[in-house]
Amino acid sequence: MAGFFQTLMRPDQEEDPELALVARAANILQIGEFQLIQLAYHQWHGQDLPKALSDRIFDVYMVHGDVPHWARHYAREILALDERGEVDDKDPAYHRYDHNYVTHVPQGVRHFTIASMVLAFMLVGGILVGHMAGSNSTSILPPFFEPEQLQQTR
């Protein structure tokens, strides 16, 4: 039980070399360990991990610490690619199971143009409203004195 808490506190110090291998590969790709196992299954078997098998593999990996051979192979490939500098952790292929991972800019130029026009309209409108609401002041910067106030002080 102490090993469990040590792993929670310092996951980079995994005692089992196979679990450490998967953890290092997952850290390189900036994904979770089970997502790495899902990617490994997809590469090895050519299909997504079925839900029924997913629960069993999760139990075997997370509870018993057994790493499937195809997951070890995939983790070694990732580590080898990283040593050669060929891993792009932002590649969408590695994030196919991240539902909140976004790599595109929404609608590009069209949204930018609309946002710029709205911003320009708001700025020009604010300047015009400020100009119409303002009175005859003697300066642009504070303190704002009216011409009548200056004549009274003389």
N, C-alpha and C positions, 0 to 999 in steps of 0.2 A: 504494500500500500504506500510505503514511503517513496518508492520509485515512481508511482503514479503522480504524486504531488510534486516531486522534483521535475518530472517531465512537464507538468502544467506550468511550473514557475520558469523553467529554462528549456523550452522545446528544442533549442539548438544543441543541447547536450544529451541527445537521445543515446541510450546505452546500446540498444540493438542496432547493429550496423545496417541491417536491411531497412529498418524503419527510418534510420538516419539518412539513408540513401534517398528514399522517397521524400522525406522532409526537405532535404537540400534541393532536390530537383523541383519540388513545388515552390520553394522560396525563390528559386531562379526565375520561374515563370510567373511569380506573383499570383499564385492560385492556391487553393486549399489542397490538402493531401488527397482527399477523396476525389476531388476534381481531376487530379493527376491520374488517379486510378481509372476514372471514367475515360479519360483521353487514351490511356494505355489500352484499355479494353477495346475502344473504338479502333485504334491502330492495329491491334493484334487480330481482332475478329471481324473487322470491317463493318461493324454495326454498333449502335448505342447499347449501353448496358441495360438489359431488361430489368424492370422493376423487381420482379421476384428474385432475381439473382443479385440485384443491388443490395437488398437487405442482408442477404447471407454473406456477401463479400464485405459489407460494412462491419458486420459482427465479427467475421474472421479477422479482419484487419485491425479494427479499433479495439476490440475486446481481447482477442487472443494474440495479436501482434504478428500474425502470419501475413507475409506479403506474397501475392501471386507471382509466379515466375514471369509472366508477361508484363507486370507492373515494374518488377526489378529491371527487366530488359529496357523498358521505355525510360525509366529513371536514369539508367546508365547512358542511354543515347542522349538525353537532355544534358547530362553532365559533360559528356564528350563534346557536344555542340558548344556548350558554354566555354569549355577550355579553348576551343578554336575561335571563340568570339563570334559564333554564327547564330546565337539565340537572340531573337527579338521578342522580348516579353510582352510587347504590345500587339503582337500578331493576333488577329481575331481567331485564328484557328486554335490557339491555346485557351481562348476564353469562350468557347462555344457553350459552356454550361453556366457562365456568369450571366444571369438575367439582367443585371443592372450595368453591364459593361457596354459603354458606348464609344465608338471610335469615329463617328461622323459628325459633321457640323450640320445642324438642321437647315435644310433648304438653301444653304449657301448664300449666293448673291441676292436673291429675292428678299429674304428676311433681313439681310443687312441693309438693303436699300430702303425698305419700309421702315425699319427702326431708325435709320438716319433721317428720313423725312419727318417722322414723328418728333424726333428730338429737335430738329431744326425749327419745326413749326412751334413747338413749345418755347424754345428760346426766343424766337422772334416775337411771338405773342406776349411773352413775359416782358420783353423790353418795351413793346408798344403800350401795354397796359401800365407799366411803370411810368412811362413818359406822359401818358394822358392823366394819370392820377397825381403826378407830381405838381408842385406849385412852382412859382418863380423863386427859386433859391439863388443865392449869390455864388455858391460853389457846388462842385460836384461831390466833394468829400465832406464828411462831418467836420465841424458842427454846421448844420444847415440853418443859415440865417435868412430870413425874408428881407427884402429891401426896406420894408417899413420898419422892421426891428432895428436895422442899422441907422436909420434916420432919427429914431427916437433917442438913441444913445448919444447923439451929437449935441 
